[in-house]
Amino acid sequence: MRFETRSVHVGVDKDSAYLSATTPIYPSSTFRWDDLETNRGFDYTRSGNPTRAALEENIASLEGGTQCRATCTGMAAITAAVHLFKAGDHVVAGHDIYGGTYRLFADVFPQLGIDFTFVNQQNLDDVRAAIRPNTKGLWIETPSNPLLNCVEIAALTEIARGSNLTSIADNTFLSPCLQRPMEHGVDVVVHSTTKYLNGHSDVVGGCVVTKDEERGERIAYVVNALGLGCSPFDAWLVLRGIKTLGPRMEAHQRAAAAVANFLWEHPAVEHVYYPGLPTHPHHELAKKQQDGFGGMLSFDVKGGRAEAEKVLTGTKLFQLAESLGGVESLLEYPETMSHASMTLEARREAGITEKTIRLSCGIEHPDDLVEDLKQALEA
């Protein structure tokens, strides 16, 4: 089955009693055993649940993995993935990743003995130079958040294989509809399912997808042991959202392309970060490893924070809010919102300034979104 068909049908046909057309929600916290040794596949919802298992089956199919574990948040998914490593290990990550990921890598896991080095992964020599004898992992985020930098996944995974590293990619920004990192050699894929997979801003969740049995079993153990699994109702919401992932991503892209082209020509805009623009330095790479350019973009206004604030508070359709990937359009200020957990020095090193605004283009009509930004910029 093709992608759109799998989005609708995988993980759905689970009701043998009534043949319901949608996946049932199993809110039960516990399940009866047949005897002291056997049950029907589930015993306690922290360890596993039929609705969650249906979602995991669906996402594994879409990403090209063999196993998936759905978690309660995107950060829980990242936490589970990092538990593939142990105290004394070292991981090389990008320097321009999501602020919450940076906080976890810079402040939390080092206290547990896992160290991280942040490098510009566009420069493969810098990646190679960062590898130490105790390096065990390579963390990839492409396109990056919020500046939409793309890194070559296949080249990075080649480096990882050559040094016996586990490669992990955060595919939240594009979803498996537009990018499947495992096709380029990645070992593990993580998502915040809050974003495009759910697509309706009404749930928080995450997932970890693996393609080999050993890593899959480790992730399953960690999610159960740490209590990171998502609730049955949240799993059902994400599974419902995935059914429309294909057509939604087309609408997101259509809106983002129109907005990016408008902003590129606007005199109050200093720079636009969108791989779909031929002027973007990674345009050809994005065409090579992606099936589209996505619905995310950022731009720098001319001036500084005062000018950015006028735009951020002057829109009528774009809502000033964190998160992304929903049907409604959002804009946010990385400096004080999504990337506030990074140090000022780290933000500047990544290229984030007081001029930077990030947009998540929804599925509204592109002309309306352009008009909304136009009036905010002109104000």
C-alpha angles and dihedrals in degrees: 000000000000123000099266091047093050089049089060102036113030113097094010109096098075104120109092092165100058104004093232115193092227132049112270122237112239104197094172115126092204140025131213120250122226090219139333093292108033141054135165094268099284131069109162128011095231087063097040143332131194094235092048091046089054091054091047091052090051097049093044088055094049094048095043094244131132099224136026134184118200115214137197095251140004090253089054088056091052090046091053092048093051088054086074082081131061140210111299094032125121129211129196113218136175119270095226103051130134112298095237091053090048090052092051092048097042101039114016112038096041086065086060093050100262112122130201134201119201116213138163099263091196084078106065092191089060089053092050091047091053094057114106132186089264096045109125105162146044117203115203129190116178128198087026126230118274107352098049096231112167125214126196105258097193093052092048094049089049088057089047093052091047091056096037093246128154108239118212124185129195103216097176097116096059106020121213088287091075104020135023109187094190089067086063096049104273116151100205133022126198131193140184095226086195087081128051098343092061093026100182106082092238103108141036120219147127143202143206119213122196134181103199127064099233096055091041092055091048092052091047090052093049095047090051096041095048095039094239100143121122122244121261093247093049089049090052092051092052092046089051091049094050091062089074097036095111099052092038092055090052090053092046091051093047091054095044093050092052093047093046093051091048093049092047090062098041116108093217092058120086101187140356123212109204124126090212091071113090087224092062109107091229098043095115093045090051090051089050101051103023133065091216143352100256135222100282127096140151134204141188118230120216110257122023144278095323092056092044091052092054090056094042093053097035102068124101102192101029106074120217100237143116124251127056145212099068127128089254122072118249135186127194143176111241092196093069103013128035095015102031089109090066118085117255089248092052092049092052091046088054091050097252112141139170087268095060122110123178122211131199105195113212130201097275118122109289093228091058092050091049091050091050093053091043094058092044092051093046092049 
